[in-house]
């Protein structure tokens, strides 16, 4: 499954919303997707923006679980449940397929 991330070029995530959840560790996601970009400075600390070859756009991010939301001692390595955003359910399906395919 081919994809690009915000590390490759700009991915328009404006208007995406929660589609579901992903259980994975930060180090695996960082190795797979590269460095996350900074969150919104309020509720999100770490976020990846992804565009798949089929045009599906997805985001993977923590939500209200890190320093930006007052949990000063929480680092990205402590987060194991991530939110997945997108324009539709295909975003979650593609992210899960990508992650599960790389875990095997």
C-alpha positions in Angstrom: 0.0 0.0 0.0 1.6 3.2 -1.1 1.2 6.5 0.7 2.8 9.9 1.4 3.0 11.8 4.7 3.4 15.4 5.7 7.1 14.7 5.7 6.9 14.2 1.9 4.6 17.0 0.9 1.6 18.9 2.2 -1.4 16.8 2.9 -4.7 18.7 3.2 -6.4 17.5 6.4 -8.7 20.4 6.8 -12.2 19.1 7.7 -11.1 15.6 8.8 -12.8 14.2 11.8 -12.6 11.1 14.1 -13.2 7.8 12.3 -12.0 5.4 15.0 -9.0 4.3 17.0 -5.7 2.5 16.5 -3.7 0.6 19.1 -0.1 1.0 18.3 3.1 2.3 20.0 4.7 5.6 19.1 8.1 4.1 18.1 6.4 1.8 15.5 4.4 4.7 14.0 7.5 6.9 13.9 9.5 4.2 12.1 6.6 3.6 9.6 5.5 7.2 9.0 8.4 9.4 10.0 8.5 12.3 12.5 5.0 13.5 13.5 4.2 17.2 13.2 3.4 19.2 16.2 -0.2 19.2 17.2 -2.6 22.1 17.7 -0.9 23.3 20.9 -4.1 22.6 22.8 -5.5 19.1 22.6 -3.1 17.3 20.2 0.6 16.9 20.8 1.7 14.4 18.0 0.1 13.9 14.6 0.8 12.3 11.3 -1.0 13.3 8.1 -1.2 10.6 5.4 -2.5 10.4 1.9 -2.9 7.0 0.4 -2.5 6.1 -3.3 -6.3 5.8 -3.6 -6.7 9.5 -2.5 -7.9 8.7 1.0 -6.6 11.2 3.6 -6.0 10.1 7.2 -4.6 11.5 10.4 -3.2 9.7 13.4 -3.0 11.7 16.6 -3.3 11.7 20.3 -6.3 13.6 21.7 -6.4 15.2 25.2 -3.8 12.8 26.5 -0.5 14.7 26.5 1.3 17.8 27.7 -0.8 20.2 25.6 -3.8 19.2 27.6 -2.2 19.3 31.0 -0.6 15.8 31.3 2.9 17.2 31.6 4.6 14.0 32.4 3.2 12.0 29.5 5.5 11.4 26.5 4.6 10.0 23.1 6.0 6.6 24.1 3.4 6.2 26.8 0.5 6.6 24.4 -0.8 3.3 22.9 -4.3 4.3 21.7 -4.3 6.8 18.9 -7.2 8.6 17.2 -7.6 8.1 13.4 -9.2 11.0 11.5 -10.3 11.3 7.9 -13.1 12.3 5.6 -14.8 8.9 5.8 -14.4 5.3 7.2 -11.9 4.4 4.4 -9.3 6.4 6.3 -9.5 4.1 9.3 -9.6 1.0 7.1 -6.5 2.1 5.2 -4.6 3.0 8.4 -5.4 -0.4 10.0 -4.5 -2.2 6.8 -1.2 -0.4 6.6 -0.3 -0.9 10.3 -1.4 -4.5 10.4 0.5 -5.3 7.2 3.8 -3.9 8.6 3.4 -5.7 12.0 3.4 -9.1 10.3 
